[in-house]
Amino acid sequence: MINEEVEKAESFQPRLASLFIATSAETDKAVQHQVRTMSESRKATGGFEVAVLFWNDIWSDLTRDETRLFQHYPQLRPISSGGRTEPSHDQRLFQEFQTVFPFEPTVRLLREHDFGDAFAAGEIKPLYRFYEAWDQPEKEFLDPVLQAELVILYEAAKRMSNHLVGKTVPVQGGSLLSVYSDRMRASGPRPASVLEEARVLNEEARMFVPLYENFLRICKRKLER
């Protein structure tokens, strides 16, 4: 179906710069990989880029706009006897955290990706943004339990970020990152060092994801209105 839609879009006038295909289907890692590969190949020959948006991607974007969220799910709107209540410091900080470092696409990438393969550079940027800014006093929770969990998550993000920066390089023009450089690809089979770097990243990702998920669950329990 994706191939058919791309073929149809070739005749659009004026020519497209990008084609986004949205679906209510669950995220499919194999389809994501195929579409990314197709898109990079098309861009290399002057064609428009292609991306697929699964329901989880769409839902994540829609829920960032509270007005749209409450329009369709009014029962989720906070209610108080004196009118709209202002969120506490910790609630605002948690909201900011979810905006800066949402599950999609970065944590899903860490949970599902095999770092022996290349991945989109943009999908890891929220991790880097979190690591760069969330060790400052204004990013501290007042609740000591939440703050302790934040410190644990931040230290894990620091390790994950440093490993990714140290072990991956841009490939295919810079839109992807990989432990397997273009130069190595041209010289022969993957050396043992590349396999080891992928193993380390996979292990680090498996350790990081449960910490992230645990932090979200604790925040939601303690900050629920």
C-alpha positions in Angstrom: 0.0 0.0 0.0 2.8 2.4 0.8 4.5 1.7 -2.5 1.2 2.3 -4.3 0.7 5.7 -2.5 4.2 6.7 -3.3 3.7 5.9 -7.0 0.5 7.9 -7.1 2.1 10.9 -5.4 4.8 11.0 -8.1 2.3 12.7 -10.4 1.2 15.4 -8.0 1.8 19.0 -9.1 3.6 20.9 -7.9 6.0 18.1 -6.9 6.0 17.1 -3.3 8.9 17.7 -1.0 7.6 15.1 1.6 4.9 12.5 1.8 3.6 11.4 5.2 1.4 8.3 5.3 -0.8 8.1 8.5 -2.3 4.9 9.7 -4.3 3.7 12.7 -2.2 0.5 12.8 0.2 -0.3 15.6 3.8 0.6 15.2 5.7 -1.9 13.0 9.5 -1.8 13.3 10.0 -3.7 10.0 7.8 -1.2 8.1 9.6 1.7 9.7 12.9 0.3 8.5 11.7 -0.2 5.0 10.2 3.3 4.7 13.4 4.9 6.1 15.5 2.9 3.6 13.1 3.9 0.7 13.1 7.5 1.8 16.9 7.8 1.9 17.2 6.1 -1.5 14.6 8.5 -3.0 16.3 11.6 -1.6 19.6 10.5 -3.0 18.1 10.6 -6.5 16.2 13.8 -6.0 12.8 12.3 -5.1 10.6 13.4 -2.2 11.1 11.9 1.2 8.6 9.4 2.7 7.5 8.8 6.3 4.9 6.7 8.0 3.0 7.8 11.1 1.5 5.0 13.2 -1.3 5.6 15.6 1.0 5.9 18.6 2.9 8.7 16.8 -0.4 10.5 16.0 -1.7 10.1 19.5 1.5 11.4 21.0 1.3 14.6 18.9 -2.4 15.1 19.5 -2.2 14.9 23.3 0.4 17.7 23.4 -2.4 20.2 22.7 -4.5 20.2 25.8 -7.4 22.0 24.1 -7.7 19.2 21.6 -7.3 16.5 24.2 -10.0 18.0 26.4 -12.3 18.6 23.4 -12.5 14.9 22.8 -12.0 13.7 26.4 -13.6 16.3 28.6 -13.7 13.9 31.5 -9.9 14.2 31.8 -10.1 18.0 32.4 -9.1 18.9 36.0 -12.1 20.1 38.1 -12.1 22.1 41.3 -14.9 23.9 43.3 -13.2 27.2 42.8 -12.6 26.9 39.1 -9.5 25.9 37.3 -6.7 25.0 39.6 -3.1 25.9 39.0 -0.7 23.0 38.7 1.9 22.6 41.4 5.6 23.1 40.8 6.1 19.3 40.5 3.2 18.9 38.2 4.4 21.6 35.9 7.9 20.1 35.9 6.5 16.7 35.1 4.5 18.2 32.2 7.7 19.9 30.9 9.6 16.6 31.2 7.0 14.8 29.1 7.3 17.5 26.4 11.1 17.5 26.4 11.5 13.7 26.6 8.3 11.9 25.5 8.2 8.2 24.9 7.9 8.6 21.2 10.2 8.4 19.4 13.3 8.1 21.5 12.4 5.6 24.2 10.6 3.4 21.8 13.8 3.4 19.7 15.9 2.4 22.7 13.4 -0.3 23.6 13.0 -1.9 20.1 16.0 -1.1 18.0 19.0 -3.3 17.4 22.0 -0.9 17.5 23.8 -3.1 15.0 21.6 -1.3 12.5 21.5 2.4 11.6 18.8 4.7 13.1 17.5 8.1 12.3 19.6 10.8 14.0 16.6 12.9 14.9 15.0 10.1 16.9 17.6 10.3 19.6 17.8 14.1 20.1 15.2 14.2 22.9 17.6 12.1 25.0 20.4 14.5 24.4 18.2 17.5 25.2 17.2 15.9 28.5 20.9 15.2 29.4 22.0 18.7 28.5 19.5 20.6 30.6 18.0 18.5 33.4 20.8 18.7 36.0 20.0 22.3 36.9 18.4 23.5 40.2 15.2 24.7 38.4 14.7 21.2 37.1 14.5 19.7 40.6 11.3 18.2 42.1 10.2 19.3 45.5 9.1 15.8 46.3 12.2 14.0 47.6 11.1 10.6 46.1 10.6 12.1 42.6 13.8 14.0 42.8 15.7 10.9 43.8 14.2 9.0 40.8 15.0 11.9 38.5 18.7 11.8 39.5 18.7 8.0 38.8 17.2 8.6 35.4 19.5 11.5 34.6 22.6 9.5 35.4 21.4 6.7 33.2 20.7 9.2 30.4 24.2 10.6 30.8 25.7 7.1 30.3 23.4 6.3 27.4 24.1 9.7 25.7 27.9 9.3 26.1 27.9 5.8 24.7 25.8 6.8 21.7 28.0 9.8 21.0 31.2 7.8 21.4 30.2 4.8 19.5 28.1 6.0 16.5 28.9 8.2 13.5 26.8 9.8 10.8 26.2 7.6 7.8 24.3 8.0 4.4 24.8 11.7 4.3 24.3 12.4 8.0 20.6 11.6 8.4 21.3 8.3 10.1 23.7 7.2 12.8 25.4 3.9 13.1 28.2 2.0 14.8 29.1 0.8 11.3 30.6 3.7 9.4 30.4 4.1 5.6 34.1 3.7 5.4 33.9 0.3 7.2 31.0 -0.8 5.0 33.1 -0.2 1.9 36.1 -2.2 3.2 34.4 -5.5 4.1 32.5 -7.4 6.8 31.8 -5.9 10.2 34.9 -6.1 12.4 34.6 -7.5 16.0 34.9 -4.0 17.4 31.7 -2.9 15.7 29.8 -5.9 17.0 31.0 -5.2 20.5 29.9 -1.5 20.3 26.5 -2.6 19.1 26.3 -5.1 22.0 27.2 -2.4 24.6 24.6 0.0 23.2 21.9 -2.7 23.2 22.7 -3.6 26.8 22.7 0.1 27.9 19.4 0.6 26.2 17.8 -2.4 27.9 18.9 -1.0 31.3 17.7 2.6 30.5 14.2 1.9 29.3 12.9 0.4 32.6 14.2 3.3 34.5 12.4 5.7 32.2 9.1 3.8 32.5 9.4 3.5 36.3 10.0 7.2 36.6 6.8 8.0 34.6 4.7 5.6 36.7 5.9 7.0 40.0 5.3 10.6 38.8 1.8 9.8 37.6 0.9 8.1 40.9 2.2 10.9 43.1 1.1 13.8 41.0 -2.4 12.6 40.1 -5.0 15.3 40.9 
